[in-house]
Amino acid sequence: MTTFPPTTTFADKPTLTGDLVVLRPFDEDDLEAMAEAIRDPEVGRLTGSVHSSDEAGAVPDEVVLRDWYGTRNDQEDRLDLAVVDRATGRVVGEVVLNEWEEENASCNFRILLGPDGRDRGLGTEATRLVLRHAFEALGLHRVSLEVYAFNPRGQRAYEKAGFVTEGVCRDALRFDGEWVDAVVMSVLDVEWAQHRGRPELA
Ligand SMILES: CC(C)(COP(=O)(O)OP(=O)(O)OC[C@H]1O[C@@H](n2cnc3c(N)ncnc32)[C@H](O)[C@@H]1OP(=O)(O)O)[C@@H](O)C(=O)NCCC(=O)NCCS
């Protein structure tokens, strides 16, 4: 049962405003900021984009990036938004709803913030804003994610926004020759309706 009837589609690219961040569609001026965030070694490691410390921090291919961010607003089955730090007006990262399964009303959630955007509550707020859009505007039933076991900050931010741990994919990543588990977390629409991103108050 869908708690919130859909009022919009993935083709609509909203601007979502919080106290700390604005999430908005990409424009071509964002390329440099995104390249900077993506080449941060911690982003590479924590997002599973690379498999060794040596690879982390590699400069991303500009042509590939230009093509990727230049086409995000044309996508009708996913949502990619830039995260703007309201304190500086700068783009510090991105949030994504992808892997949409229409019949299951489900999606995957991803987020990455570069060094300038981290550890000030921006990630938690951005996660709440995306979840609100997912459930209350898109009418999704389930939003899930995977976060590596070596990312307790990510797990904590997701938990604060309402994600619940549902299991572990063992040895899902090999990094610097070590196996790392991936923790699976999700939020359902019925839970969102109860806490709206503040599970500690529900
Ligand atoms: C993960 C990420 C989105 C979190 O956003 P953020 O803005 O840095 O996090 P927030 O400040 O909103 O919240 C972090 C929480 O984790 C806690 N935390 C930080 N480091 C921690 C650690 N080592 N262990 C446990 N908790 C930790 C903070 O204290 C805070 O919780 P609190 O408010 O209860 O004190 C962001 O750090 C990021 O993008 N990191 C790099 C890429 C990445 O990890 N992407 C996600 C891949 S799944």
The ligand as an SDF file (V2000), in Angstrom:
LIG
                    3D

 48 50  0  0  0  0  0  0  0  0999 V2000
   28.5490    9.7670    4.4580 C   0  0  0  0  0  0  0  0  0  0  0  0
   28.2180   11.2510    4.3460 C   0  0  0  0  0  0  0  0  0  0  0  0
   27.1280   11.4560    3.3210 C   0  0  0  0  0  0  0  0  0  0  0  0
   27.6950   11.7260    5.7200 C   0  0  0  0  0  0  0  0  0  0  0  0
   27.4050   13.0950    5.6310 O   0  0  0  0  0  0  0  0  0  0  0  0
   28.0350   14.1120    6.7240 P   0  0  0  0  0  0  0  0  0  0  0  0
   27.4690   15.4290    6.4430 O   0  0  0  0  0  0  0  0  0  0  0  0
   29.5160   13.9970    6.7030 O   0  0  0  0  0  0  0  0  0  0  0  0
   27.4850   13.4980    8.0840 O   0  0  0  0  0  0  0  0  0  0  0  0
   26.6580   14.2310    9.2310 P   0  0  0  0  0  0  0  0  0  0  0  0
   27.5010   15.3410    9.7870 O   0  0  0  0  0  0  0  0  0  0  0  0
   25.3160   14.6100    8.7230 O   0  0  0  0  0  0  0  0  0  0  0  0
   26.4570   13.0550   10.2840 O   0  0  0  0  0  0  0  0  0  0  0  0
   27.5200   12.1980   10.6080 C   0  0  0  0  0  0  0  0  0  0  0  0
   27.2090   11.4620   11.8970 C   0  0  0  0  0  0  0  0  0  0  0  0
   28.1510   10.3970   12.0280 O   0  0  0  0  0  0  0  0  0  0  0  0
   28.8850   10.5820   13.2130 C   0  0  0  0  0  0  0  0  0  0  0  0
   30.2350   10.1090   12.9480 N   0  0  0  0  0  0  0  0  0  0  0  0
   31.2460   10.7370   12.3010 C   0  0  0  0  0  0  0  0  0  0  0  0
   32.3160    9.9420   12.2500 N   0  0  0  0  0  0  0  0  0  0  0  0
   31.9720    8.7900   12.8910 C   0  0  0  0  0  0  0  0  0  0  0  0
   32.6640    7.5850   13.1810 C   0  0  0  0  0  0  0  0  0  0  0  0
   33.9290    7.3880   12.7990 N   0  0  0  0  0  0  0  0  0  0  0  0
   32.0020    6.6060   13.8440 N   0  0  0  0  0  0  0  0  0  0  0  0
   30.7090    6.7790   14.2380 C   0  0  0  0  0  0  0  0  0  0  0  0
   29.9980    7.9170   13.9840 N   0  0  0  0  0  0  0  0  0  0  0  0
   30.6290    8.8980   13.3200 C   0  0  0  0  0  0  0  0  0  0  0  0
   28.8070   12.0510   13.5160 C   0  0  0  0  0  0  0  0  0  0  0  0
   29.1000   12.3060   14.8810 O   0  0  0  0  0  0  0  0  0  0  0  0
   27.3440   12.3180   13.1270 C   0  0  0  0  0  0  0  0  0  0  0  0
   26.4540   11.7850   14.0800 O   0  0  0  0  0  0  0  0  0  0  0  0
   25.8300   12.6860   15.2930 P   0  0  0  0  0  0  0  0  0  0  0  0
   25.0910   13.8240   14.6280 O   0  0  0  0  0  0  0  0  0  0  0  0
   24.9460   11.7240   16.0060 O   0  0  0  0  0  0  0  0  0  0  0  0
   26.9680   13.1930   16.1050 O   0  0  0  0  0  0  0  0  0  0  0  0
   29.4840   12.0770    3.9420 C   0  0  0  0  0  0  0  0  0  0  0  0
   30.3990   12.0790    5.0210 O   0  0  0  0  0  0  0  0  0  0  0  0
   30.1750   11.5710    2.6920 C   0  0  0  0  0  0  0  0  0  0  0  0
   29.6810   11.7470    1.6000 O   0  0  0  0  0  0  0  0  0  0  0  0
   31.3400   10.9300    2.8830 N   0  0  0  0  0  0  0  0  0  0  0  0
   32.1970   10.5100    1.7660 C   0  0  0  0  0  0  0  0  0  0  0  0
   31.5390    9.5480    0.7760 C   0  0  0  0  0  0  0  0  0  0  0  0
   30.6110    8.5580    1.4220 C   0  0  0  0  0  0  0  0  0  0  0  0
   30.8870    7.9960    2.4690 O   0  0  0  0  0  0  0  0  0  0  0  0
   29.4780    8.3360    0.7540 N   0  0  0  0  0  0  0  0  0  0  0  0
   28.5020    7.3760    1.2010 C   0  0  0  0  0  0  0  0  0  0  0  0
   28.8040    6.0340    0.6780 C   0  0  0  0  0  0  0  0  0  0  0  0
   27.5680    4.8470    1.2120 S   0  0  0  0  0  0  0  0  0  0  0  0
  1  2  1  0
  2  3  1  0
  2  4  1  0
  2 36  1  0
  4  5  1  0
  5  6  1  0
  6  7  2  0
  6  8  1  0
  6  9  1  0
  9 10  1  0
 10 11  2  0
 10 12  1  0
 10 13  1  0
 13 14  1  0
 14 15  1  0
 15 16  1  0
 15 30  1  0
 16 17  1  0
 17 18  1  0
 17 28  1  0
 18 19  1  0
 18 27  1  0
 19 20  2  0
 20 21  1  0
 21 22  1  0
 21 27  2  0
 22 23  1  0
 22 24  2  0
 24 25  1  0
 25 26  2  0
 26 27  1  0
 28 29  1  0
 28 30  1  0
 30 31  1  0
 31 32  1  0
 32 33  2  0
 32 34  1  0
 32 35  1  0
 36 37  1  0
 36 38  1  0
 38 39  2  0
 38 40  1  0
 40 41  1  0
 41 42  1  0
 42 43  1  0
 43 44  2  0
 43 45  1  0
 45 46  1  0
 46 47  1  0
 47 48  1  0
M  END
$$$$
